[in-house]
Amino acid sequence: MSVKHSLLALLTHGPQYGYQLRADFEETTGGTWPLNIGQVYTTLERLTRDGLVEDRGDDGEGHRIYALTDAGRTEVAAWFRTPLAPTTPPRNELAIKLAIAVTTEGVDVREVIQSQRRATLKSLQEYTRAKRAVPADSGGADLAGLLVLESLIFSAEAEARWLDHCEAAVVRASRSRSRQAQARAEQRAAGPDAVRDVVADALATARGGAASSDPSSSDASGSSSAARTDGGAR
């Protein structure tokens, strides 16, 4: 989330002080992303230094007022025009957590997944209830908050589906390991002699199949039979 560009965009509504900007931001986003007031003022100071915002001083009530400069308006317009294209994939803590869980001995990966799914579904229910509270013909701040809520709903639904996929993959891997372990155990129980017998039988079967499919062998056998028949006739 770009706090910098969000504050610049909110200042297009007119000059404001820090607490007004924070309240405006939280109303616009439906209160889903609380903003720290310290972060607001730190960002405003940086924007002032960069020439995107001007400090208009005290308003007489102890509030320091900030306004957008022409350079700031240009920056906001460019932000709205430019698609978001992160140069590196976002670091997903949940994906990292599961990746480490499946390679760490003693961790019940299915329980990790199920615990996260419960939390995700709980959040999904909360977002859905909040969405129902927004008027159907909403506009302005209500519409802005609705769009944010729908984004959170879609993200939660996608995460729940991904967790289902992860659990299915873990179950398949577990079953595969169990089958391999069972096969190794049966081999050890059979002992080396039994293994040699199995190999010998397989080789004998292979040789027999090769002989029966060899046409020269069949021709030679037929010639010998014919010769014996002619000799008997004489």
PENORQUI-V404077 format. One record per residue. RES is the residue in three letters. OMEGA is omega as a letter, one per 30 degrees, with the letter a starting at -180 (none if undefined). BURIAL is + if it has 24 or more other ideal C-beta (glycine too) atoms within 12 Angstrom, else -. D_FIRST is the distance of its C-alpha to the first C-alpha in Angstrom with 2 decimals. Layout:
# PENORQUI-V404077
res->[RES,RES]
omega->[OMEGA,OMEGA]
burial->[BURIAL,BURIAL]
d_first->[D_FIRST,D_FIRST]
This chain:
# PENORQUI-V404077
res->[MET,SER,VAL,LYS,HIS,SER,LEU,LEU,ALA,LEU,LEU,THR,HIS,GLY,PRO,GLN,TYR,GLY,TYR,GLN,LEU,ARG,ALA,ASP,PHE,GLU,GLU,THR,THR,GLY,GLY,THR,TRP,PRO,LEU,ASN,ILE,GLY,GLN,VAL,TYR,THR,THR,LEU,GLU,ARG,LEU,THR,ARG,ASP,GLY,LEU,VAL,GLU,ASP,ARG,GLY,ASP,ASP,GLY,GLU,GLY,HIS,ARG,ILE,TYR,ALA,LEU,THR,ASP,ALA,GLY,ARG,THR,GLU,VAL,ALA,ALA,TRP,PHE,ARG,THR,PRO,LEU,ALA,PRO,THR,THR,PRO,PRO,ARG,ASN,GLU,LEU,ALA,ILE,LYS,LEU,ALA,ILE,ALA,VAL,THR,THR,GLU,GLY,VAL,ASP,VAL,ARG,GLU,VAL,ILE,GLN,SER,GLN,ARG,ARG,ALA,THR,LEU,LYS,SER,LEU,GLN,GLU,TYR,THR,ARG,ALA,LYS,ARG,ALA,VAL,PRO,ALA,ASP,SER,GLY,GLY,ALA,ASP,LEU,ALA,GLY,LEU,LEU,VAL,LEU,GLU,SER,LEU,ILE,PHE,SER,ALA,GLU,ALA,GLU,ALA,ARG,TRP,LEU,ASP,HIS,CYS,GLU,ALA,ALA,VAL,VAL,ARG,ALA,SER,ARG,SER,ARG,SER,ARG,GLN,ALA,GLN,ALA,ARG,ALA,GLU,GLN,ARG,ALA,ALA,GLY,PRO,ASP,ALA,VAL,ARG,ASP,VAL,VAL,ALA,ASP,ALA,LEU,ALA,THR,ALA,ARG,GLY,GLY,ALA,ALA,SER,SER,ASP,PRO,SER,SER,SER,ASP,ALA,SER,GLY,SER,SER,SER,ALA,ALA,ARG,THR,ASP,GLY,GLY,ALA,ARG]
omega->[l,l,a,a,l,l,l,a,l,l,l,l,a,l,a,l,a,a,l,l,l,l,l,l,a,l,a,a,l,l,a,l,l,a,l,a,l,l,l,a,l,l,l,l,l,l,l,l,a,l,l,l,l,l,a,l,a,a,a,l,l,l,l,a,l,l,a,l,l,l,l,l,l,l,l,a,l,l,a,a,a,l,l,a,a,a,l,l,l,a,a,a,a,l,l,a,a,l,l,a,a,l,a,a,l,l,l,a,l,l,l,a,a,l,l,l,l,l,a,l,l,l,l,l,l,l,a,l,l,l,a,a,a,a,a,a,a,l,l,a,l,l,l,l,l,l,l,l,l,l,l,l,l,l,l,l,l,l,l,l,l,l,l,l,l,a,l,l,l,l,l,a,l,l,l,l,l,l,l,l,l,l,l,l,l,l,a,a,a,l,a,a,a,l,l,l,l,l,a,l,a,l,l,l,l,l,l,l,a,a,a,a,a,a,a,l,a,a,a,l,a,l,a,a,a,a,l,a,l,a,a,a,l,none]
burial->[-,-,+,+,+,+,+,+,+,+,+,+,-,-,+,+,+,+,+,+,+,+,-,+,+,+,+,+,+,+,-,+,-,-,+,-,-,-,-,+,+,-,+,+,-,-,+,+,-,-,-,+,+,-,+,-,-,-,-,-,-,-,-,+,+,+,+,+,+,-,-,+,-,-,+,+,-,-,-,-,-,-,-,-,-,-,-,-,-,-,-,-,-,+,-,-,-,+,-,-,+,-,-,-,-,-,-,-,+,-,-,+,+,-,-,+,+,-,-,+,-,-,-,+,-,-,+,-,-,-,+,-,-,+,-,-,-,-,-,-,-,-,-,+,+,+,-,+,+,+,-,+,+,-,-,+,-,-,+,+,-,-,+,-,-,+,+,-,-,+,-,-,-,-,-,-,-,-,-,-,-,-,-,-,-,-,-,-,-,-,-,-,-,-,-,-,-,-,-,-,-,-,-,-,-,-,-,-,-,-,-,-,-,-,-,-,-,-,-,-,-,-,-,-,-,-,-,-,-,-,-,-,-,-]
d_first->[0.00,3.83,6.15,8.89,8.98,8.44,11.33,13.26,13.25,14.43,17.07,18.57,20.06,22.05,22.33,20.90,20.78,18.08,18.93,19.15,15.65,14.34,16.71,15.79,12.05,13.16,15.88,13.89,11.57,14.76,14.11,12.13,9.37,11.70,10.88,13.35,15.69,16.31,12.78,13.23,16.57,15.76,13.19,15.90,18.50,16.83,16.36,20.00,21.16,19.68,21.51,18.70,19.50,22.94,24.07,26.82,28.11,29.17,29.78,32.84,31.27,29.43,26.12,24.76,23.80,21.28,21.57,20.13,22.30,23.34,21.27,18.20,19.15,19.59,16.15,14.60,17.08,16.27,12.51,13.71,16.39,14.66,13.60,10.60,12.69,11.55,14.73,14.89,14.49,11.79,13.74,14.65,16.45,18.56,19.85,20.75,22.42,24.54,25.44,26.81,28.46,30.53,31.89,32.70,36.17,36.67,33.27,33.58,30.81,31.56,31.15,27.73,26.73,28.44,26.91,23.36,24.43,25.79,22.56,20.60,23.30,23.29,19.61,20.46,23.38,21.46,18.94,22.05,23.95,21.26,21.26,25.06,24.96,23.34,26.25,27.06,27.41,24.23,22.82,20.62,18.39,19.90,19.00,15.35,15.26,17.32,15.04,12.17,14.99,16.37,13.29,13.49,17.23,17.24,15.09,17.50,20.46,19.59,19.20,22.55,24.23,23.10,24.50,27.70,27.95,27.51,30.23,32.57,32.18,32.94,35.99,37.28,36.99,38.77,41.58,42.03,42.38,44.87,46.98,47.08,48.08,50.76,52.19,52.42,54.10,56.61,57.41,58.08,60.21,62.27,63.21,63.97,67.20,65.50,62.84,65.65,67.46,64.42,63.97,67.73,67.75,64.84,66.64,69.90,68.26,66.66,70.06,71.85,69.45,69.82,73.65,73.85,71.79,73.89,76.28,78.68,79.23,80.08,82.48,84.23,84.75,86.14,88.57,89.91,90.57,92.39,94.55,95.58,96.51,98.69,100.48,101.31,102.74,105.12]
